[in-house]
Amino acid sequence: MADSLWAGLAIPRNEVCGMITVQIASGTIVGNSLAGIDTFNGIPFADPPTGNLRLAPPQKLSKNLGTFTTPLLPPACPQMFISTGSSSLIMQLLSSFLQFPFLQPITGQEDCLNISVQRPKGTKAGDKLPVAFWIYGGGFQLGATVTYDGSSLLTSAVAQGQPFIYVAVNYRVAGFGFLPGAEVLRNGSANLGLLDQRMGLQWVADNIAAFGGDPDKVTIWGESAGAMSVFDQMLLYGGNATYNNKPLFRGAIMNSGTAAPAERIDSPKAQAVYNNVVSKAGCSGSADTLACLRKLPYNTFLNAVNSVPSIFSYSSLGLSYLPRPDGVVLQDSPEVLWEQGKYYAVPMIVGDQEDEGTLFSIFQTDVTSTSSLVNWLSQYMFFNATKTQLTQLVNTYDTAISSGSPFRTSIFNDLYPGFKRTAALLGDLVFTLTRRMELTVASQVNPNVPIWSYLSSYDYGTPFLGTFHASDILQVFYGLLPNNAMRSTRTYFFNFFYNLDPNVGVKGYSKWPKWTDNHQLMWFETADSNSLLADDFRDDSYQWIVKNKAVLRV
């Protein structure tokens, strides 16, 4: 469809965008070169996950591509933007936020397992540039590489003499990639989205040298569910990150996400999701419900898997779809494996936005007291925690409006009574304090592996949302505002791609101390200034979470 855009123009596409080719084992890849960036979008790396391969592990591409002209827009996987039955009120509530490119509704398709590569113009095989492997976020229910063009990043990197190769992988999301249930477990089809990502990494190991990248210098990088996926890639198969006897990556950057503690794939909550999908699909009477789901027409299956609650709904972070322990791919809940040292330890940059929870707290307008917040947490997030335990947790958060999130905003921005308290708690539980917990464990299990951590506050003052979850996509990834926050963060990250240390390489910004040295965060405090911040805030809540983490699984 994207290529048809050029059909209505008088100028042939190959004269608008200079065509460029790269030879890999599966064929000749034809991309385009424009404004100093070579782009190869949507290269298939697996057989189409359709028919009997729906709800099955990815299969390495079995055909030769011949001469493959890459599309202008890489096909996205099927999306669960909002639940099938969700009210349009959600759209109204989020109207301004949803204008952002990475949250625009996308029409996906099942044949979507493709990978995109971008590089500075003139890069050639043998240049051995470091590689950034991007994993998009979206609550494990939406997201696509099409909204994450790396051109701005690459242009900045070239300007400072640190060119790299940008790679983005499409992986299955929502019910196509993370359908839970005992039937899925028995079939060996758990955590398919993580397996798609892993196969994308293997494709990089096999092919990135032809594009001028160094397969021995790969940093995996993600935001939100993408950051949690980075965390999980370190844990997969009990910490086995090797392929052909070589590691698939050597560094990790996690923006707003680490462990996503979860009950097993066949737990009661997970099974209820599967049963609901089967019922909605009309497969309840089938002797083999999974086979029935595989045979459904695409739109019937899409509507069935999207009938369960979405992240943009009252249930919010009580996710229907997420990676769940299956005993093989993800051997246990992520925080358990991390504590056992069953992960591939590499240097890491890990951080958060100051107000991670605001975006996920706008729907619960009747959660206005301690008891109603406890009831919500019990019903939608933590089935195995008692209400007494959850009351203890909630009571570590002050009822004073001035204590909540958006933080440091006095009595302002309380969207509804209790909003700021709920936002503070959800942001800490899912992101900020879980990050601190996992970094503490990592510093004990692998004390010699360096860690740097940060907090971003550059959008302080945004009404109701503050420096909200995913605001770094706008500030750092897209680079919409060329300020100190953008320039310094990008420089630290580019230095890390090259040297596994944000301080080594291009200078001009203050030294970022290792988190393990004194538990200090690089604080991207405003758009124009950075400082250091002690990672000890909200300690009562943190201590409770650490002591009770076993009951805090979604």
C-alpha positions as CSV (number, residue, x, y, z in Angstrom):
1,M,0.0,0.0,0.0
2,A,2.8,2.4,0.9
3,D,4.4,1.9,-2.5
4,S,1.2,2.9,-4.2
5,L,1.7,6.4,-2.8
6,W,4.5,6.8,-5.4
7,A,2.2,5.7,-8.2
8,G,0.3,8.9,-8.1
9,L,3.5,11.0,-8.4
10,A,5.1,12.0,-11.7
11,I,8.6,11.2,-10.4
12,P,9.5,7.5,-10.1
13,R,10.3,6.4,-6.5
14,N,13.9,5.4,-7.4
15,E,14.5,9.0,-8.4
16,V,13.1,10.5,-5.3
17,C,14.9,8.1,-3.0
18,G,18.2,6.7,-4.2
19,M,18.0,2.9,-4.4
20,I,20.6,0.9,-2.6
21,T,21.2,-2.8,-2.3
22,V,22.7,-5.2,0.3
23,Q,23.3,-8.9,-0.3
24,I,22.4,-11.3,2.5
25,A,22.1,-15.1,2.5
26,S,18.3,-15.0,1.8
27,G,18.5,-12.6,-1.1
28,T,19.3,-9.1,-2.4
29,I,17.7,-6.4,-0.2
30,V,16.8,-3.2,-1.9
31,G,16.4,-0.1,0.3
32,N,16.4,3.6,-0.2
33,S,18.8,6.4,0.7
34,L,17.4,9.7,1.7
35,A,18.7,12.7,3.6
36,G,21.9,10.9,4.6
37,I,20.2,7.7,5.9
38,D,19.9,4.3,4.2
39,T,16.7,2.6,5.1
40,F,15.8,-1.1,4.7
41,N,12.3,-1.5,6.1
42,G,10.3,-4.6,6.6
43,I,12.7,-7.4,5.8
44,P,11.1,-10.8,6.6
45,F,13.0,-12.8,9.1
46,A,10.5,-15.6,9.7
47,D,7.8,-17.5,7.8
48,P,4.4,-15.8,8.0
49,P,2.7,-16.8,11.4
50,T,-0.5,-17.7,9.7
51,G,-2.6,-20.8,9.3
52,N,-1.1,-23.6,11.5
53,L,1.7,-21.2,12.5
54,R,-0.8,-18.9,14.1
55,L,-0.2,-19.1,17.9
56,A,2.9,-21.1,17.2
57,P,6.7,-20.3,17.8
58,P,8.2,-18.4,14.9
59,Q,9.9,-20.5,12.2
60,K,13.0,-19.1,10.6
61,L,12.4,-17.9,7.0
62,S,12.4,-21.0,4.8
63,K,12.3,-19.3,1.4
64,N,14.8,-17.3,-0.6
65,L,13.7,-13.7,-0.9
66,G,15.4,-13.2,-4.3
67,T,15.5,-9.5,-5.0
68,F,13.4,-8.0,-2.2
69,T,12.4,-4.3,-2.6
70,T,11.7,-3.1,0.9
71,P,8.4,-1.3,1.5
72,L,8.3,2.4,2.6
73,L,6.2,1.3,5.6
74,P,7.0,-2.0,7.3
75,P,3.8,-4.1,7.9
76,A,2.8,-4.1,11.6
77,C,1.5,-7.0,13.6
78,P,-2.2,-7.1,14.6
79,Q,-2.9,-4.5,17.3
80,M,-5.1,-4.2,20.4
81,F,-5.4,-0.5,20.6
82,I,-8.5,-0.5,22.9
83,S,-10.8,-3.4,23.8
84,T,-13.4,-4.4,21.3
85,G,-16.1,-3.2,23.7
86,S,-14.4,-0.2,25.2
87,S,-16.3,3.1,25.4
88,S,-15.4,6.0,23.2
89,L,-14.9,7.9,26.4
90,I,-11.4,6.5,26.6
91,M,-10.6,8.1,23.4
92,Q,-11.9,11.5,24.7
93,L,-10.0,11.2,27.9
94,L,-6.7,10.5,26.1
95,S,-7.4,12.8,23.1
96,S,-4.3,14.9,23.4
97,F,-2.0,12.0,24.4
98,L,-3.2,9.9,21.6
99,Q,-2.0,12.4,19.0
100,F,1.5,11.1,19.5
101,P,2.7,9.0,16.6
102,F,3.5,5.9,18.6
103,L,-0.1,5.7,19.8
104,Q,-1.9,6.2,16.5
105,P,-4.1,3.2,15.6
106,I,-2.4,1.0,13.1
107,T,-3.9,-1.6,10.8
108,G,-1.9,-4.7,11.3
109,Q,-1.6,-8.0,9.5
110,E,-0.6,-11.5,10.6
111,D,2.3,-11.7,8.1
112,C,4.3,-9.2,10.2
113,L,7.5,-10.8,11.3
114,N,9.9,-8.4,9.7
115,I,12.9,-6.3,10.7
116,S,14.0,-2.8,9.7
117,V,17.6,-1.6,9.4
118,Q,18.8,2.0,9.1
119,R,22.4,3.2,8.8
120,P,24.3,6.4,7.9
121,K,24.6,6.8,4.1
122,G,27.9,5.4,2.8
123,T,28.1,2.7,5.4
124,K,29.3,-0.6,3.9
125,A,30.0,-4.2,4.8
126,G,33.1,-4.4,7.0
127,D,32.6,-1.1,8.7
128,K,31.7,-2.9,12.0
129,L,29.6,-0.2,13.5
130,P,27.9,-0.9,16.8
131,V,24.3,-1.9,16.6
132,A,21.3,-0.7,18.6
133,F,18.5,-3.3,18.6
134,W,15.2,-1.5,19.4
135,I,12.2,-3.2,21.0
136,Y,9.1,-1.1,21.0
137,G,6.7,-0.8,23.9
138,G,2.9,-0.7,24.0
139,G,1.8,-2.7,27.0
140,F,2.5,-6.0,25.1
141,Q,-0.8,-5.3,23.2
142,L,0.2,-2.7,20.6
143,G,3.2,-1.2,18.9
144,A,5.1,-1.4,15.6
145,T,8.4,-0.5,14.1
146,V,6.6,1.8,11.6
147,T,6.3,4.5,14.3
148,Y,10.0,4.3,15.4
149,D,12.0,5.7,12.5
150,G,15.7,6.0,13.6
151,S,16.7,8.8,11.3
152,S,16.9,11.5,13.9
153,L,19.0,9.4,16.2
154,L,21.4,8.5,13.4
155,T,21.7,12.0,12.3
156,S,22.7,13.1,15.8
157,A,25.1,10.2,16.1
158,V,26.8,11.0,12.8
159,A,27.1,14.7,13.8
160,Q,29.1,13.7,16.9
161,G,31.2,11.1,15.1
162,Q,29.5,8.1,16.6
163,P,27.6,6.5,13.8
164,F,25.8,3.2,14.5
165,I,23.4,0.8,12.9
166,Y,19.7,1.0,14.0
167,V,17.6,-2.1,13.9
168,A,14.0,-2.5,14.9
169,V,12.0,-5.7,15.2
170,N,8.3,-6.3,14.8
171,Y,7.0,-8.9,17.2
172,R,3.5,-10.3,17.9
173,V,1.6,-8.5,20.6
174,A,-1.7,-9.0,22.5
175,G,-3.5,-12.4,21.9
176,F,-1.4,-13.1,18.8
177,G,1.9,-13.0,20.8
178,F,1.0,-13.5,24.5
179,L,-2.1,-15.6,24.7
180,P,-2.0,-17.4,28.0
181,G,-3.7,-20.7,29.1
182,A,-3.0,-24.3,29.9
183,E,-3.8,-25.2,26.3
184,V,-1.1,-22.8,25.0
185,L,1.4,-24.2,27.5
186,R,0.8,-27.8,26.5
187,N,1.2,-26.9,22.9
188,G,4.6,-25.3,23.5
189,S,3.3,-21.9,22.3
190,A,4.0,-19.6,25.2
191,N,5.5,-16.2,25.1
192,L,5.6,-16.0,21.3
193,G,6.4,-12.3,21.2
194,L,9.6,-12.9,23.2
195,L,10.5,-15.7,20.7
196,D,9.9,-13.3,17.8
197,Q,12.3,-10.8,19.4
198,R,14.9,-13.6,19.9
199,M,14.7,-14.7,16.3
200,G,15.2,-11.1,15.3
201,L,18.3,-11.0,17.3
202,Q,19.5,-14.2,15.6
203,W,18.8,-12.5,12.3
204,V,21.1,-9.7,13.3
205,A,23.8,-12.1,14.3
206,D,23.5,-13.7,10.8
207,N,23.1,-10.7,8.7
208,I,24.0,-7.3,10.2
209,A,27.7,-7.5,9.0
210,A,26.4,-7.2,5.5
211,F,24.9,-3.8,6.4
212,G,28.1,-2.6,8.0
213,G,27.3,-3.6,11.6
214,D,29.2,-5.6,14.1
215,P,27.3,-8.6,15.5
216,D,29.6,-8.6,18.5
217,K,28.6,-5.0,19.5
218,V,24.8,-5.2,19.9
219,T,23.0,-3.2,22.5
220,I,19.4,-4.2,23.1
221,W,17.3,-1.2,23.9
222,G,13.6,-0.8,24.7
223,E,11.0,1.4,26.3
224,S,8.0,0.3,28.5
225,A,7.0,-3.2,27.5
226,G,10.1,-3.0,25.2
227,A,12.3,-2.4,28.3
228,M,10.6,-5.3,30.1
229,S,11.3,-7.4,26.9
230,V,15.0,-6.4,27.2
231,F,14.9,-7.6,30.8
232,D,13.2,-10.8,29.6
233,Q,15.8,-11.4,26.8
234,M,18.4,-11.5,29.5
235,L,16.4,-14.2,31.3
236,L,15.2,-16.3,28.4
237,Y,16.0,-20.0,28.8
238,G,17.4,-19.4,32.2
239,G,19.9,-16.8,31.0
240,N,21.0,-18.4,27.8
241,A,21.7,-15.5,25.3
242,T,24.0,-17.4,23.0
243,Y,23.5,-18.3,19.4
244,N,26.1,-20.3,17.4
245,N,28.2,-20.2,20.6
246,K,28.3,-16.4,20.6
247,P,26.4,-13.9,22.7
248,L,23.5,-12.1,20.9
249,F,24.1,-8.8,22.7
250,R,26.7,-7.2,25.0
251,G,24.7,-4.3,26.6
252,A,21.2,-3.3,27.6
253,I,19.3,0.0,27.9
254,M,15.9,-0.1,29.6
255,N,13.7,3.0,29.6
256,S,10.7,2.7,31.9
257,G,10.6,-1.0,32.6
258,T,12.5,-3.9,34.2
259,A,10.8,-7.0,35.7
260,A,7.1,-7.6,35.1
261,P,6.3,-10.0,37.9
262,A,3.6,-12.4,36.6
263,E,1.7,-15.5,37.6
264,R,2.1,-18.6,35.6
265,I,0.6,-18.9,32.1
266,D,-1.9,-21.5,33.4
267,S,-2.8,-19.6,36.6
268,P,-6.5,-18.8,37.2
269,K,-6.3,-15.2,36.0
270,A,-4.4,-16.3,32.9
271,Q,-6.7,-19.1,32.1
272,A,-9.7,-16.8,32.4
273,V,-8.3,-14.7,29.6
274,Y,-7.9,-17.8,27.4
275,N,-11.4,-19.0,28.2
276,N,-12.9,-15.6,27.4
277,V,-11.2,-15.5,24.1
278,V,-12.3,-19.0,23.2
279,S,-15.9,-18.1,24.2
280,K,-15.9,-14.9,22.2
281,A,-14.5,-16.8,19.2
282,G,-17.2,-19.4,19.3
283,C,-14.8,-22.2,20.0
284,S,-16.0,-23.3,23.4
285,G,-17.6,-26.5,22.1
286,S,-14.5,-27.6,20.2
287,A,-12.6,-30.7,21.3
288,D,-9.3,-28.8,20.6
289,T,-10.0,-25.1,21.3
290,L,-6.5,-24.0,20.2
291,A,-6.9,-25.7,16.9
292,C,-10.2,-24.0,16.5
293,L,-8.6,-20.6,17.2
294,R,-6.0,-21.2,14.5
295,K,-8.6,-22.0,11.9
296,L,-10.7,-18.9,12.5
297,P,-10.9,-16.1,9.9
298,Y,-8.5,-13.3,10.8
299,N,-11.1,-10.7,11.8
300,T,-13.0,-13.2,14.0
301,F,-9.8,-14.1,15.8
302,L,-8.7,-10.5,16.1
303,N,-12.1,-9.5,17.6
304,A,-12.0,-12.4,20.0
305,V,-8.5,-11.7,21.4
306,N,-9.3,-8.0,21.6
307,S,-12.4,-8.6,23.6
308,V,-10.6,-8.7,27.0
309,P,-9.7,-5.6,28.9
310,S,-7.0,-3.3,27.4
311,I,-4.3,-1.2,29.0
312,F,-6.4,1.9,28.1
313,S,-9.3,0.9,30.3
314,Y,-10.4,0.7,33.9
315,S,-8.3,-2.4,34.5
316,S,-5.2,-0.4,33.3
317,L,-2.0,-2.1,34.3
318,G,-3.8,-5.3,35.3
319,L,-2.7,-6.6,31.9
320,S,-4.6,-9.3,30.0
321,Y,-1.5,-10.1,27.9
322,L,2.1,-10.1,29.1
323,P,5.0,-12.6,29.3
324,R,4.1,-15.3,31.8
325,P,6.3,-18.1,33.2
326,D,5.9,-21.3,31.2
327,G,8.8,-23.3,32.7
328,V,10.9,-23.2,29.4
329,V,11.1,-19.9,27.6
330,L,10.5,-18.0,30.8
331,Q,11.3,-20.5,33.5
332,D,9.8,-18.5,36.4
333,S,8.6,-15.0,37.2
334,P,11.2,-12.5,36.1
335,E,12.1,-11.2,39.5
336,V,12.7,-14.8,40.8
337,L,15.1,-15.7,38.0
338,W,16.9,-12.4,38.5
339,E,17.4,-13.1,42.2
340,Q,18.6,-16.6,41.3
341,G,21.2,-15.1,39.0
342,K,19.6,-16.9,36.0
343,Y,20.2,-14.1,33.6
344,Y,22.8,-13.0,31.1
345,A,24.5,-10.2,32.9
346,V,25.7,-7.2,30.7
347,P,26.3,-3.6,31.4
348,M,23.0,-1.7,31.7
349,I,21.5,1.7,31.7
350,V,18.1,1.6,33.4
351,G,15.8,4.5,34.3
352,D,12.3,6.0,34.6
353,Q,10.2,9.1,34.0
354,E,9.3,10.9,37.2
355,D,5.5,10.4,36.8
356,E,5.2,6.9,35.4
357,G,1.8,6.2,36.9
358,T,-0.3,9.2,35.8
359,L,-1.2,7.9,32.4
360,F,-2.5,4.7,33.9
361,S,-4.6,6.3,36.6
362,I,-7.0,8.4,34.6
363,F,-9.7,5.7,34.2
364,Q,-10.3,4.7,37.8
365,T,-12.4,7.8,38.7
366,D,-14.3,5.9,41.5
367,V,-11.0,4.8,43.2
368,T,-11.1,7.7,45.7
369,S,-10.2,6.1,49.1
370,T,-7.9,3.6,50.7
371,S,-10.5,0.9,50.7
372,S,-11.5,1.4,47.0
373,L,-7.8,1.4,45.9
374,V,-7.3,-1.8,47.8
375,N,-10.3,-3.3,46.2
376,W,-9.1,-2.2,42.7
377,L,-5.6,-3.7,43.3
378,S,-7.1,-6.9,44.6
379,Q,-9.6,-7.3,41.7
380,Y,-7.5,-6.2,38.8
381,M,-3.8,-6.7,39.6
382,F,-2.8,-8.9,42.5
383,F,-5.1,-11.9,43.0
384,N,-2.8,-13.6,45.5
385,A,-2.3,-10.6,47.9
386,T,-4.7,-10.3,50.8
387,K,-6.6,-7.1,51.4
388,T,-4.7,-6.7,54.6
389,Q,-1.4,-6.8,52.7
390,L,-2.7,-4.4,50.1
391,T,-4.0,-2.0,52.8
392,Q,-0.5,-2.0,54.3
393,L,1.0,-1.1,50.9
394,V,-1.5,1.6,50.1
395,N,-1.0,3.1,53.6
396,T,2.7,3.7,52.8
397,Y,1.4,6.4,50.4
398,D,0.3,9.6,52.1
399,T,-3.3,10.7,51.4
400,A,-2.1,14.3,51.1
401,I,-2.6,15.6,47.6
402,S,0.8,17.2,47.7
403,S,2.5,13.8,48.1
404,G,1.2,12.3,44.9
405,S,2.0,12.2,41.3
406,P,2.6,14.4,39.3
407,F,5.2,14.8,42.1
408,R,6.2,18.2,43.5
409,T,3.0,19.9,42.3
410,S,1.5,20.8,45.7
411,I,-2.3,20.6,45.8
412,F,-2.6,20.8,42.0
413,N,-3.3,18.2,39.3
414,D,-5.6,15.9,41.3
415,L,-7.7,14.9,38.3
416,Y,-10.2,13.3,40.7
417,P,-10.1,12.7,44.5
418,G,-7.3,10.1,45.0
419,F,-5.8,10.4,41.5
420,K,-2.4,11.5,42.6
421,R,-2.1,8.8,45.2
422,T,-3.1,6.1,42.8
423,A,-0.7,7.4,40.2
424,A,2.2,7.4,42.7
425,L,1.5,3.9,43.7
426,L,1.1,2.4,40.2
427,G,4.2,4.2,38.9
428,D,6.3,2.8,41.7
429,L,4.9,-0.7,41.7
430,V,5.2,-1.3,37.9
431,F,8.2,0.9,37.2
432,T,10.2,3.1,39.5
433,L,10.6,1.1,42.7
434,T,10.7,-2.2,40.9
435,R,13.7,-0.8,39.0
436,R,15.4,0.0,42.3
437,M,14.6,-3.5,43.6
438,E,16.1,-5.2,40.5
439,L,19.2,-3.0,40.5
440,T,19.8,-3.8,44.1
441,V,19.6,-7.5,43.4
442,A,21.8,-7.2,40.3
443,S,24.5,-5.3,42.3
444,Q,24.5,-8.3,44.8
445,V,24.4,-11.1,42.3
446,N,26.8,-9.6,39.7
447,P,28.6,-6.8,41.6
448,N,31.3,-6.4,38.9
449,V,28.8,-5.7,36.0
450,P,28.3,-1.9,35.8
451,I,24.9,-0.3,36.1
452,W,23.9,3.3,35.5
453,S,20.4,4.6,36.4
454,Y,18.4,7.8,35.8
455,L,15.2,9.7,36.5
456,S,13.7,12.2,33.9
457,S,11.7,15.2,35.0
458,Y,12.0,17.4,32.0
459,D,8.3,17.6,31.4
460,Y,7.5,18.9,34.9
461,G,4.4,21.1,34.7
462,T,2.5,19.1,32.1
463,P,-1.1,19.3,33.5
464,F,-2.2,16.1,35.3
465,L,0.4,14.0,33.6
466,G,3.8,15.5,34.6
467,T,6.8,13.8,33.1
468,F,4.6,11.0,32.1
469,H,5.3,7.4,30.9
470,A,6.6,7.5,27.3
471,S,7.4,11.2,27.3
472,D,11.0,10.1,26.7
473,I,10.0,8.8,23.3
474,L,9.1,12.4,22.3
475,Q,12.1,14.0,24.0
476,V,14.9,11.5,23.3
477,F,13.9,9.1,20.6
478,Y,12.1,11.5,18.3
479,G,14.1,14.5,19.5
480,L,11.3,16.9,19.0
481,L,13.0,19.6,21.1
482,P,16.7,20.0,20.5
483,N,17.4,20.9,24.2
484,N,20.0,19.7,26.8
485,A,17.8,16.8,27.8
486,M,17.7,15.4,24.3
487,R,21.4,16.1,23.5
488,S,22.8,14.8,26.8
489,T,20.7,11.6,26.9
490,R,21.5,10.8,23.3
491,T,25.2,11.4,23.9
492,Y,25.2,9.1,27.0
493,F,23.4,6.4,25.0
494,F,25.7,6.7,22.0
495,N,28.7,6.5,24.2
496,F,27.2,3.3,25.7
497,F,26.7,1.8,22.3
498,Y,30.3,2.3,21.5
499,N,32.0,1.8,24.9
500,L,29.5,0.2,27.3
501,D,30.0,3.3,29.5
502,P,28.0,6.5,29.1
503,N,31.0,8.6,30.2
504,V,33.5,7.2,27.7
505,G,33.5,8.8,24.2
506,V,32.0,12.2,23.4
507,K,32.5,14.6,26.3
508,G,30.8,17.8,27.3
509,Y,28.3,16.5,30.0
510,S,28.8,15.8,33.6
511,K,30.0,12.4,34.8
512,W,27.3,9.9,35.3
513,P,28.3,7.8,38.4
514,K,27.6,4.1,38.4
515,W,24.5,3.3,40.4
516,T,26.4,0.7,42.4
517,D,28.8,3.4,43.7
518,N,26.4,5.4,45.8
519,H,22.9,4.7,44.5
520,Q,22.8,8.0,42.7
521,L,20.6,8.7,39.7
522,M,21.5,10.9,36.8
523,W,18.6,13.4,37.1
524,F,17.5,14.9,33.8
525,E,15.9,17.5,36.0
526,T,14.7,20.1,33.4
527,A,14.9,20.5,29.7
528,D,18.1,22.5,30.2
529,S,19.9,21.1,33.2
530,N,21.0,17.8,34.7
531,S,22.0,17.0,38.3
532,L,22.3,14.0,40.6
533,L,19.6,12.6,42.8
534,A,19.8,10.0,45.6
535,D,17.8,6.9,44.8
536,D,16.2,6.7,48.2
537,F,12.8,8.4,47.9
538,R,9.6,6.7,49.1
539,D,11.6,4.2,51.1
540,D,8.7,3.0,53.2
541,S,6.9,1.9,50.1
542,Y,10.1,0.4,48.6
543,Q,10.8,-1.7,51.7
544,W,7.2,-3.0,51.7
545,I,7.4,-4.0,48.1
546,V,10.7,-5.8,48.6
547,K,9.4,-7.8,51.5
548,N,6.1,-8.7,49.8
549,K,7.2,-9.1,46.2
550,A,6.0,-12.7,46.0
551,V,2.3,-11.6,46.1
552,L,2.8,-8.7,43.7
553,R,2.4,-10.7,40.5
554,V,-0.1,-9.8,37.8
